[in-house]
Amino acid sequence: MELALPASEGVVIQFLADHIQRKGKTVLVSELPPTIDQALVAAGLKAKVGPLKLSTVVQRVALLSTAHKLKRLTNPCELPSIRTLLSRARRASVKRGERPTKKTAITRTELEAMLATCDDSLEGLRDRALLCFGFASGGRRRSEIAAADMRDLRKVGEDGYIYRLETQQAGAAVDSTPDKPILGCSATALAAWLEAADIQEGAIFRRIWRERVGPGLLPGSVAMIVKRRARLAGLKVDFGAHSLRSGFVTEAGKQGVPLPAVMAMTEHRSVASVVGYFQSGAAEENPAARLLR
């Protein structure tokens, strides 16, 4: 079963209306007809009959958005109507007392352990570059890592890169810039991968089969790489691709980086959405916690 692209605004709205639960008289309800729900399960598009979690709905919209970006098509997922529906669904979920399950943050300590598992094979060079790129450029989402393209990368100086986000997320920070620096050891890792894989155009991060470089990675593959490297490093907690994003914010908090500087890198507009990670990294070092001595 394939979805013809580009998808229309109406199709995305219908998907959200079908799968996002809303409050009924006594219980939560969704609009998806049971027969269609069963057909989706039979086609392997759902694991079981019943409503999807809101996080799953959001993830699928993100994947659809990435598909449009990769094909350079008009992206309905960034329209105000879609963003408004998702925003209202999140607020309603919070009011009901629901809290999303967050992946454990990959801070500098965890990242260095994962990088230590990467050897000098093509796969090792790619994974090292991918982890460094995802973290150092502001905690990029897995869809953004998969969509990273050489046309948006330029060399600066002898040992640095600037990566320009082709399409900033709706709701990006007001004072943010699409230019994200990749410097130091992260730039070195990226340069080593590009040279070894002889990548001069197209997708930056590629599939590898028997030491041969193939087409670009999918977002799901990015998550698998993160989890595999965490497992090889002996890290037992629950990591995912989003761990790079939360880890970037958390590490910035630990090192006392000003919040506006963090938001300019991550593209967050809302302080509320980023401050939780920021404080979790710096709570015990917050000078406001030492007012009474």
TIKOLDO-399600 format. One line per 4 residues: number of its first residue (from 1); for each residue x, y, z of N, C-alpha, C. Coordinates in Angstrom, 2 decimals, decimal comma. Layout:
N
NUM = X:Y:Z:X:Y:Z:X:Y:Z; ...
//
This chain:
293
1 = 0,85:-1,18:0,00:0,00:0,00:0,00:0,89:1,24:0,00; 0,73:2,09:-0,99:1,56:3,28:-1,10:0,69:4,53:-1,14; 1,22:5,59:-0,57:0,52:6,87:-0,58:1,08:7,72:-1,70; 0,21:8,19:-2,56:0,65:9,04:-3,67:1,07:10,40:-3,11
5 = 2,24:10,85:-3,52:2,74:12,15:-3,09:2,69:13,13:-4,25; 2,44:14,40:-3,97:2,26:14,98:-2,63:0,88:14,68:-2,05; 0,82:14,54:-0,74:-0,46:14,37:-0,07:-1,12:15,73:0,08; -2,42:15,74:0,05:-3,14:17,01:0,18:-3,33:17,36:1,64
9 = -3,63:18,63:1,88:-3,92:19,07:3,24:-5,08:18,29:3,82; -6,10:18,03:2,99:-7,27:17,30:3,45:-6,96:15,88:3,89; -6,04:15,22:3,18:-5,67:13,85:3,53:-5,00:13,82:4,90; -4,10:14,77:5,16:-3,40:14,79:6,44:-4,38:15,13:7,57
13 = -5,26:16,07:7,33:-6,27:16,41:8,33:-7,16:15,21:8,65; -7,55:14,46:7,61:-8,37:13,26:7,82:-7,63:12,22:8,64; -6,33:12,07:8,36:-5,51:11,13:9,14:-5,51:11,52:10,61; -5,32:12,81:10,88:-5,31:13,28:12,26:-6,68:13,10:12,92
17 = -7,73:13,41:12,18:-9,08:13,27:12,72:-9,40:11,81:13,04; -8,89:10,90:12,21:-9,15:9,47:12,40:-8,39:8,89:13,59; -7,18:9,38:13,82:-6,30:8,70:14,77:-6,06:9,43:16,08; -6,30:10,73:16,15:-6,11:11,43:17,41:-7,35:11,26:18,28
21 = -7,14:10,79:19,49:-8,27:10,59:20,39:-8,77:11,92:20,96; -10,05:11,98:21,17:-10,66:13,16:21,79:-11,55:12,70:22,94; -11,88:13,63:23,80:-12,67:13,30:24,98:-14,14:13,17:24,62; -14,70:11,98:24,89:-16,13:11,77:24,72:-16,86:12,05:26,01
25 = -18,08:11,56:26,11:-18,86:11,82:27,32:-18,25:11,14:28,54; -17,76:9,92:28,34:-17,21:9,18:29,47:-15,80:8,64:29,21; -15,48:8,39:27,94:-14,18:7,81:27,59:-13,60:8,55:26,39; -12,33:8,26:26,10:-11,70:8,82:24,91:-12,19:8,06:23,68
29 = -12,43:8,80:22,61:-12,92:8,18:21,38:-12,08:8,65:20,19; -12,09:7,86:19,14:-11,45:8,24:17,88:-12,44:8,00:16,75; -12,20:8,62:15,61:-13,17:8,60:14,52:-12,90:7,50:13,50; -11,80:6,73:13,66:-11,46:5,72:12,66:-12,49:4,59:12,65
33 = -13,14:4,34:11,51:-14,13:3,25:11,43:-13,48:1,90:11,71; -14,14:1,03:12,44:-13,57:-0,29:12,80:-13,12:-1,11:11,59; -13,87:-1,05:10,49:-13,50:-1,84:9,32:-12,17:-1,37:8,73; -11,96:-0,06:8,71:-10,70:0,48:8,20:-9,57:0,16:9,16
37 = -9,86:0,23:10,45:-8,86:-0,11:11,47:-8,38:-1,54:11,27; -9,30:-2,46:11,07:-8,96:-3,86:10,86:-8,18:-4,06:9,57; -8,53:-3,29:8,54:-7,82:-3,40:7,26:-6,37:-2,92:7,40; -6,17:-1,89:8,19:-4,81:-1,38:8,41:-3,95:-2,41:9,14
41 = -4,55:-3,10:10,09:-3,83:-4,16:10,81:-3,51:-5,30:9,85; -4,47:-5,69:9,03:-4,26:-6,78:8,08:-3,17:-6,46:7,08; -3,03:-5,16:6,74:-2,02:-4,72:5,77:-0,65:-4,52:6,40; -0,57:-4,69:7,73:0,69:-4,52:8,42:1,05:-3,08:8,73
45 = 0,08:-2,18:8,59:0,33:-0,76:8,84:0,07:-0,37:10,29; -0,54:-1,28:11,02:-0,74:-1,10:12,47:-0,45:-2,44:13,14; 0,04:-2,37:14,36:0,36:-3,60:15,07:-0,89:-4,28:15,62; -1,87:-3,48:16,01:-3,09:-4,05:16,59:-4,24:-3,07:16,40
49 = -5,44:-3,60:16,55:-6,64:-2,77:16,45:-6,71:-1,84:17,67; -7,13:-0,62:17,43:-7,25:0,34:18,51:-6,53:1,63:18,18; -6,75:2,66:18,99:-6,17:3,97:18,71:-4,65:3,97:18,83; -4,01:4,82:18,03:-2,57:5,01:18,11:-2,25:5,96:19,25
53 = -1,06:5,82:19,80:-0,60:6,81:20,76:-0,36:8,12:20,03; -0,50:9,23:20,75:-0,28:10,52:20,12:1,15:10,63:19,59; 2,10:10,06:20,32:3,49:10,10:19,87:3,67:9,38:18,54; 2,90:8,31:18,33:2,97:7,58:17,07:2,38:8,40:15,93
57 = 1,28:9,08:16,22:0,66:9,95:15,20:1,63:11,05:14,80; 2,25:11,68:15,80:3,22:12,75:15,53:4,40:12,21:14,71; 4,87:11,02:15,06:5,99:10,43:14,34:5,64:10,17:12,88; 4,43:9,70:12,63:4,04:9,39:11,24:3,87:10,67:10,41
61 = 3,41:11,72:11,04:3,33:13,00:10,33:4,75:13,49:10,01; 5,67:13,28:10,94:7,07:13,67:10,72:7,67:12,90:9,56; 7,38:11,60:9,48:7,89:10,78:8,38:7,30:11,23:7,05; 6,02:11,56:7,06:5,38:12,05:5,84:6,00:13,38:5,42
65 = 6,28:14,22:6,40:6,92:15,50:6,12:8,30:15,29:5,48; 9,06:14,35:6,02:10,39:14,06:5,47:10,30:13,55:4,04; 9,32:12,71:3,76:9,15:12,18:2,40:8,91:13,30:1,41; 8,13:14,30:1,80:7,88:15,44:0,92:9,15:16,26:0,72
69 = 9,92:16,44:1,80:11,14:17,23:1,69:12,15:16,55:0,77; 12,29:15,22:0,91:13,26:14,49:0,10:12,92:14,56:-1,38; 11,64:14,62:-1,69:11,21:14,69:-3,08:10,98:16,12:-3,55; 11,29:17,09:-2,65:11,14:18,52:-2,96:9,71:18,86:-3,39
73 = 8,76:18,32:-2,66:7,35:18,56:-2,94:6,77:19,53:-1,93; 5,68:20,18:-2,30:4,97:21,05:-1,36:4,55:20,21:-0,16; 4,93:20,69:1,02:4,77:19,88:2,24:3,52:20,29:3,02; 2,46:19,46:3,00:1,24:19,82:3,73:1,42:19,77:5,24
77 = 2,42:19,04:5,71:2,61:18,86:7,14:3,09:20,13:7,83; 3,54:21,10:7,05:4,00:22,35:7,65:2,96:23,46:7,53; 1,78:23,12:7,05:0,71:24,12:6,95:0,20:24,47:8,36; -0,23:25,71:8,56:-0,75:26,13:9,87:-1,87:25,24:10,39
81 = -2,72:24,76:9,51:-3,84:23,93:9,96:-3,36:22,64:10,61; -2,33:22,02:10,01:-1,80:20,77:10,55:-1,08:21,02:11,86; -0,26:22,07:11,89:0,48:22,39:13,11:-0,46:22,74:14,26; -1,55:23,43:13,93:-2,52:23,81:14,96:-3,21:22,58:15,53
85 = -3,59:21,64:14,68:-4,24:20,42:15,15:-3,33:19,62:16,07; -2,07:19,48:15,67:-1,12:18,74:16,49:-0,87:19,44:17,83; -0,77:20,78:17,78:-0,54:21,54:19,00:-1,71:21,38:19,97; -2,92:21,46:19,45:-4,09:21,31:20,31:-4,20:19,90:20,87
89 = -3,81:18,92:20,06:-3,84:17,53:20,53:-2,85:17,34:21,67; -1,68:17,95:21,57:-0,68:17,85:22,64:-1,19:18,50:23,92; -1,78:19,69:23,78:-2,30:20,38:24,96:-3,41:19,58:25,64; -4,28:19,00:24,83:-5,37:18,20:25,38:-4,81:16,97:26,10
93 = -3,78:16,39:25,53:-3,15:15,22:26,15:-2,56:15,57:27,51; -1,89:16,72:27,58:-1,29:17,17:28,85:-2,37:17,44:29,89; -3,47:18,06:29,47:-4,57:18,36:30,39:-5,18:17,08:30,95; -5,13:16,00:30,17:-5,67:14,72:30,65:-4,68:14,01:31,58
97 = -3,53:14,64:31,77:-2,54:14,05:32,67:-1,59:13,09:31,99; -1,65:13,01:30,66:-0,76:12,11:29,93:0,60:12,76:29,77; 1,63:11,97:29,86:2,98:12,47:29,69:3,72:11,58:28,71; 4,35:12,15:27,70:5,09:11,33:26,75:6,28:10,66:27,41
101 = 6,57:9,45:26,95:7,75:8,75:27,45:8,98:9,26:26,70; 9,91:9,84:27,44:11,09:10,41:26,81:12,25:9,42:26,81; 12,96:9,37:25,71:14,16:8,56:25,64:15,24:9,19:26,52; 16,11:8,35:27,05:17,20:8,84:27,88:18,13:9,72:27,05
105 = 18,55:10,82:27,63:19,40:11,76:26,91:20,81:11,20:26,72; 21,35:11,42:25,53:22,75:11,08:25,25:23,57:12,34:25,47; 24,20:12,44:26,63:25,07:13,57:26,91:26,49:13,23:26,48; 27,43:14,09:26,78:28,80:13,90:26,30:29,39:12,55:26,74
109 = 29,12:12,16:27,98:29,67:10,90:28,49:29,18:9,71:27,67; 27,87:9,64:27,44:27,31:8,53:26,66:27,78:8,58:25,21; 27,83:9,80:24,67:28,24:9,94:23,27:29,68:9,46:23,07; 30,57:9,83:23,97:31,96:9,41:23,83:32,08:7,89:23,93
113 = 31,27:7,27:24,77:31,29:5,81:24,88:30,81:5,16:23,58; 29,78:5,75:22,97:29,26:5,22:21,70:30,25:5,43:20,57; 30,92:6,57:20,55:31,90:6,85:19,49:33,09:5,88:19,59; 33,39:5,46:20,79:34,51:4,54:20,99:34,24:3,18:20,36
117 = 32,99:2,86:20,06:32,66:1,57:19,41:32,80:1,64:17,90; 33,02:2,83:17,36:33,09:3,01:15,91:34,53:2,82:15,42; 34,76:1,81:14,58:36,10:1,57:14,05:36,29:2,34:12,75; 37,31:1,98:11,98:37,62:2,72:10,75:37,06:2,05:9,50
121 = 36,13:1,12:9,68:35,41:0,57:8,54:34,44:1,63:8,01; 33,87:1,40:6,84:32,90:2,35:6,30:31,74:2,54:7,27; 31,27:1,43:7,83:30,16:1,52:8,77:30,55:2,30:10,01; 31,75:2,05:10,51:32,22:2,76:11,70:32,39:4,24:11,44
125 = 32,97:4,58:10,28:33,15:5,99:9,92:31,81:6,69:9,76; 30,86:6,00:9,12:29,53:6,60:8,94:28,85:6,83:10,28; 28,87:5,82:11,14:28,17:5,94:12,41:28,79:7,01:13,29; 30,11:7,10:13,27:30,78:8,15:14,05:30,37:9,53:13,54
129 = 30,39:9,69:12,22:30,02:10,98:11,63:28,55:11,31:11,90; 27,70:10,30:11,82:26,26:10,51:12,04:25,99:10,95:13,48; 26,60:10,27:14,43:26,38:10,62:15,83:26,89:12,03:16,13; 28,08:12,33:15,61:28,65:13,67:15,83:27,81:14,75:15,16
133 = 27,39:14,50:13,92:26,57:15,47:13,19:25,25:15,71:13,92; 24,58:14,62:14,31:23,29:14,75:14,96:23,36:15,51:16,27; 24,45:15,32:17,01:24,60:15,98:18,29:25,10:17,42:18,12; 26,20:17,59:17,38:26,89:18,88:17,34:26,13:19,95:16,59
137 = 25,27:19,57:15,66:24,54:20,57:14,88:23,27:21,04:15,57; 23,13:20,71:16,85:22,00:21,21:17,60:21,01:20,15:18,03; 21,42:18,88:18,00:20,49:17,83:18,37:19,43:17,63:17,30; 19,87:17,25:16,15:18,95:17,11:15,02:18,03:15,91:15,19
141 = 16,82:16,06:14,68:15,85:14,97:14,67:16,31:13,91:13,67; 15,82:12,70:13,86:16,25:11,61:12,97:15,82:11,88:11,53; 14,68:12,54:11,35:14,24:12,87:10,00:15,19:13,88:9,35; 15,72:14,79:10,16:16,65:15,80:9,64:18,00:15,18:9,30
145 = 18,43:14,21:10,09:19,69:13,52:9,81:19,56:12,73:8,51; 18,44:12,02:8,37:18,23:11,24:7,15:18,14:12,13:5,92; 17,59:13,33:6,08:17,40:14,24:4,94:18,64:15,09:4,65; 19,68:15,00:5,49:20,88:15,83:5,31:21,49:15,58:3,92
149 = 21,77:16,67:3,21:22,23:16,57:1,83:23,46:17,44:1,61; 24,32:17,01:0,71:25,57:17,72:0,45:25,34:19,13:-0,07; 24,22:19,38:-0,71:23,98:20,72:-1,25:23,86:21,76:-0,14; 23,58:21,29:1,09:23,39:22,20:2,21:24,61:22,27:3,13
153 = 25,70:21,62:2,72:26,91:21,57:3,53:28,03:22,34:2,85; 28,69:23,19:3,61:29,84:23,90:3,04:30,98:23,93:4,04; 32,18:23,89:3,51:33,38:23,90:4,34:33,68:25,33:4,77; 34,10:25,49:6,01:34,53:26,79:6,52:35,87:26,62:7,21
157 = 36,84:27,39:6,81:38,17:27,25:7,37:38,78:25,92:7,00; 39,73:25,50:7,80:40,42:24,24:7,52:39,77:23,04:8,19; 39,02:23,29:9,24:38,50:22,15:10,00:37,08:22,36:10,50; 36,23:22,92:9,68:34,85:23,13:10,09:33,89:23,09:8,93
161 = 32,61:22,92:9,26:31,54:22,93:8,27:30,40:23,79:8,79; 29,60:24,25:7,86:28,32:24,88:8,18:27,26:24,07:7,45; 26,26:23,63:8,20:25,15:22,91:7,58:23,91:23,79:7,64; 23,29:24,00:6,50:22,09:24,85:6,44:20,86:23,96:6,37
165 = 20,00:24,08:7,38:18,74:23,34:7,37:17,90:23,85:6,20; 17,58:22,96:5,28:16,87:23,38:4,07:15,51:23,94:4,39; 14,82:23,29:5,31:13,49:23,77:5,72:13,43:23,79:7,22; 13,38:24,99:7,80:13,28:25,08:9,25:11,91:24,60:9,71
169 = 11,89:24,01:10,87:10,63:23,53:11,44:9,70:24,70:11,72; 8,41:24,46:11,51:7,44:25,48:11,90:7,57:25,72:13,39; 7,59:26,98:13,79:7,75:27,29:15,20:9,20:27,38:15,62; 10,10:27,56:14,66:11,51:27,69:15,00:11,72:28,95:15,81
173 = 12,80:28,97:16,57:13,10:30,13:17,40:13,19:31,39:16,55; 12,68:32,48:17,08:12,62:33,73:16,32:14,00:34,17:15,87; 14,99:34,06:16,77:16,33:34,53:16,45:17,24:33,41:15,97; 16,67:32,27:15,58:17,49:31,16:15,12:17,94:31,40:13,69
177 = 18,95:30,67:13,29:19,44:30,73:11,93:19,48:29,32:11,38; 19,22:29,15:10,10:19,28:27,79:9,54:20,69:27,25:9,46; 21,71:28,11:9,67:23,10:27,68:9,59:23,55:27,07:10,92; 23,96:25,80:10,87:24,38:25,09:12,08:25,85:24,70:11,94
181 = 26,70:25,17:12,86:28,13:24,85:12,77:28,44:23,43:13,19; 29,39:22,82:12,51:29,91:21,51:12,87:31,42:21,67:12,94; 31,94:21,64:14,15:33,33:22,02:14,37:34,11:20,93:15,13; 35,42:21,13:15,21:36,27:20,26:16,01:36,23:18,81:15,59
185 = 36,13:17,91:16,60:36,16:16,48:16,32:34,96:16,04:15,48; 33,84:16,76:15,59:32,66:16,42:14,79:32,93:16,67:13,31; 33,61:17,78:13,01:33,96:18,09:11,63:34,98:17,08:11,10; 35,91:16,67:11,94:36,90:15,67:11,54:36,23:14,35:11,20
189 = 35,27:13,94:12,02:34,54:12,69:11,77:33,75:12,76:10,48; 33,11:13,91:10,23:32,33:14,08:9,01:33,22:14,05:7,78; 34,36:14,73:7,85:35,29:14,76:6,72:35,82:13,36:6,39; 36,12:12,58:7,44:36,64:11,22:7,23:35,62:10,34:6,54
193 = 34,35:10,47:6,92:33,29:9,68:6,29:33,09:10,09:4,83; 33,02:11,38:4,57:32,79:11,85:3,21:33,92:11,42:2,27; 35,14:11,46:2,79:36,28:11,07:1,96:36,29:9,56:1,70; 36,08:8,78:2,75:36,12:7,32:2,60:35,00:6,81:1,71
197 = 33,81:7,45:1,80:32,66:7,01:1,01:32,60:7,71:-0,35; 33,52:8,66:-0,58:33,58:9,42:-1,82:32,22:10,06:-2,14; 31,67:10,73:-1,14:30,37:11,40:-1,29:30,61:12,86:-1,65; 30,15:13,25:-2,81:30,32:14,62:-3,28:28,99:15,32:-3,54
201 = 27,93:14,53:-3,65:26,59:15,09:-3,83:25,56:14,11:-3,31; 24,35:14,62:-3,10:23,28:13,77:-2,62:23,30:13,59:-1,11; 22,67:12,52:-0,65:22,53:12,26:0,78:23,89:12,13:1,45; 24,03:12,72:2,63:25,28:12,64:3,37:25,44:11,27:4,02
205 = 24,37:10,79:4,62:24,45:9,52:5,35:23,75:8,42:4,54; 24,51:7,36:4,23:24,05:6,33:3,29:24,01:4,94:3,92; 23,25:4,08:3,28:23,25:2,67:3,65:24,56:2,04:3,17; 24,97:1,01:3,87:26,19:0,30:3,49:25,88:-1,20:3,41
209 = 26,30:-1,79:2,30:26,07:-3,22:2,10:27,36:-3,83:1,58; 27,95:-4,70:2,38:29,20:-5,37:2,02:30,27:-4,35:1,59; 30,44:-3,38:2,44:31,45:-2,33:2,23:31,21:-1,52:0,97; 29,98:-1,49:0,52:29,60:-0,65:-0,62:28,58:0,38:-0,16
213 = 28,73:1,60:-0,64:27,86:2,70:-0,23:26,63:2,74:-1,12; 25,47:2,79:-0,50:24,22:2,78:-1,23:23,46:4,09:-1,11; 22,14:4,04:-1,23:21,31:5,25:-1,14:21,21:5,77:0,28; 20,55:6,93:0,43:20,44:7,57:1,73:19,69:6,75:2,76
217 = 20,01:6,98:4,02:19,33:6,30:5,12:17,89:6,79:5,26; 17,05:5,96:5,82:15,71:6,35:6,21:15,74:6,77:7,68; 14,78:7,57:8,13:14,76:7,99:9,54:14,80:6,83:10,52; 14,09:5,75:10,19:14,11:4,58:11,07:15,49:3,97:11,21
221 = 16,28:4,03:10,14:17,64:3,49:10,17:18,53:4,32:11,09; 18,29:5,63:11,15:19,05:6,49:12,05:18,81:6,05:13,49; 17,56:5,79:13,83:17,23:5,34:15,18:17,90:4,01:15,49; 17,93:3,11:14,52:18,55:1,80:14,73:20,05:1,93:14,97
225 = 20,70:2,85:14,25:22,14:3,06:14,43:22,43:3,58:15,85; 21,63:4,53:16,30:21,82:5,06:17,65:21,66:3,95:18,69; 20,62:3,16:18,56:20,37:2,09:19,53:21,48:1,04:19,48; 21,95:0,71:18,29:23,00:-0,30:18,16:24,30:0,17:18,81
229 = 24,66:1,42:18,57:25,90:1,93:19,16:25,79:2,03:20,68; 24,62:2,36:21,17:24,42:2,40:22,62:24,56:1,00:23,21; 24,02:0,03:22,51:24,12:-1,36:22,98:25,57:-1,85:22,96; 26,30:-1,53:21,89:27,71:-1,93:21,79:28,55:-1,27:22,88
233 = 28,13:-0,06:23,29:28,86:0,66:24,34:28,50:0,16:25,73; 27,57:-0,78:25,80:27,17:-1,33:27,09:26,24:-0,44:27,88; 25,58:0,50:27,19:24,64:1,40:27,86:23,29:0,69:27,95; 22,78:0,52:29,15:21,61:-0,33:29,37:20,28:0,41:29,32
237 = 20,29:1,74:29,35:19,03:2,48:29,41:18,41:2,61:28,02; 17,24:3,21:27,97:16,45:3,29:26,74:16,86:4,48:25,89; 17,61:4,23:24,84:18,04:5,29:23,94:17,29:5,20:22,61; 17,17:6,34:21,94:16,59:6,40:20,60:17,20:7,57:19,88
241 = 16,76:7,80:18,65:17,32:8,90:17,87:17,09:10,24:18,56; 15,95:10,38:19,25:15,65:11,64:19,93:16,60:11,88:21,10; 17,31:10,83:21,52:18,26:10,99:22,62:19,37:11,97:22,28; 19,71:12,08:20,99:20,73:13,05:20,59:20,22:14,47:20,81
245 = 18,94:14,69:20,54:18,35:16,03:20,70:18,24:16,40:22,17; 17,67:15,50:22,95:17,55:15,79:24,38:18,93:15,85:25,03; 19,86:15,04:24,53:21,21:15,06:25,09:21,95:16,36:24,83; 21,74:16,92:23,64:22,38:18,20:23,31:21,92:19,28:24,29
249 = 20,61:19,34:24,52:20,06:20,35:25,43:20,52:20,09:26,86; 20,51:18,83:27,27:20,93:18,48:28,62:22,40:18,81:28,85; 23,26:18,47:27,90:24,68:18,76:28,03:24,93:20,27:28,05; 24,18:21,00:27,23:24,31:22,46:27,24:23,96:23,01:28,62
253 = 22,93:22,44:29,24:22,56:22,85:30,59:23,66:22,56:31,58; 24,29:21,40:31,48:25,38:21,04:32,38:26,54:22,01:32,26; 26,80:22,47:31,03:27,94:23,34:30,80:27,60:24,82:30,91; 26,36:25,12:31,29:25,97:26,51:31,53:25,81:27,35:30,28
257 = 25,49:26,73:29,17:25,27:27,48:27,94:23,97:28,27:28,05; 23,95:29,56:27,71:22,72:30,36:27,82:21,58:29,76:26,99; 20,39:29,81:27,54:19,23:29,20:26,90:18,97:29,74:25,49; 19,07:31,07:25,24:18,85:31,56:23,86:19,82:30,94:22,85
261 = 21,06:30,71:23,28:22,04:30,09:22,38:21,66:28,65:22,07; 21,15:27,95:23,07:20,71:26,57:22,87:19,53:26,53:21,90; 18,55:27,41:22,12:17,36:27,43:21,29:17,67:27,80:19,84; 18,68:28,66:19,65:19,06:29,03:18,29:19,61:27,83:17,53
265 = 20,22:26,90:18,25:20,75:25,69:17,62:19,68:24,64:17,40; 18,79:24,48:18,38:17,79:23,42:18,30:16,58:23,80:17,46; 16,36:25,11:17,27:15,19:25,63:16,54:13,92:25,64:17,38; 14,04:25,50:18,69:12,85:25,61:19,54:12,39:27,07:19,62
269 = 11,10:27,30:19,51:10,54:28,63:19,76:10,08:28,75:21,21; 9,49:27,67:21,72:8,92:27,70:23,06:9,96:27,37:24,11; 10,11:28,27:25,08:11,02:28,01:26,19:10,54:26,80:26,98; 9,22:26,65:27,10:8,66:25,55:27,89:9,07:24,20:27,33
273 = 9,19:24,10:26,00:9,50:22,81:25,39:10,96:22,41:25,55; 11,82:23,38:25,84:13,25:23,08:25,94:13,76:23,20:27,37; 13,08:23,97:28,20:13,62:24,27:29,52:13,67:23,03:30,43; 12,79:22,07:30,22:12,82:20,85:31,02:14,13:20,11:30,85
277 = 14,57:19,95:29,61:15,86:19,31:29,35:16,98:20,16:29,92; 16,88:21,46:29,70:17,94:22,38:30,14:18,12:22,31:31,65; 17,04:22,33:32,39:17,13:22,30:33,85:17,56:20,94:34,35; 17,14:19,88:33,67:17,52:18,55:34,13:19,02:18,36:34,06
281 = 19,67:19,12:33,17:21,11:19,00:33,05:21,85:19,88:34,02; 21,21:20,92:34,55:21,95:21,90:35,34:21,33:22,17:36,70; 20,38:21,37:37,13:19,62:21,68:38,33:20,53:21,89:39,55; 21,45:20,96:39,78:22,29:21,07:40,98:23,34:22,17:40,87
285 = 23,56:22,67:39,63:24,56:23,73:39,43:23,93:25,10:39,24; 22,62:25,16:39,31:21,91:26,42:39,12:22,23:27,37:40,28; 22,80:28,57:40,00:23,15:29,48:41,07:21,94:29,92:41,91; 20,76:29,85:41,33:19,55:30,24:42,07:19,24:29,23:43,17
289 = 19,86:28,07:43,11:19,62:27,05:44,14:20,50:27,30:45,37; 21,39:28,28:45,31:22,34:28,54:46,39:22,13:29,93:47,01; 20,90:30,41:46,97:20,62:31,73:47,53:20,76:31,74:49,06; 20,46:30,63:49,70:20,58:30,54:51,13:21,83:29,72:51,46
293 = 22,83:30,38:51,98:24,11:29,72:52,26:24,35:29,60:53,76
//
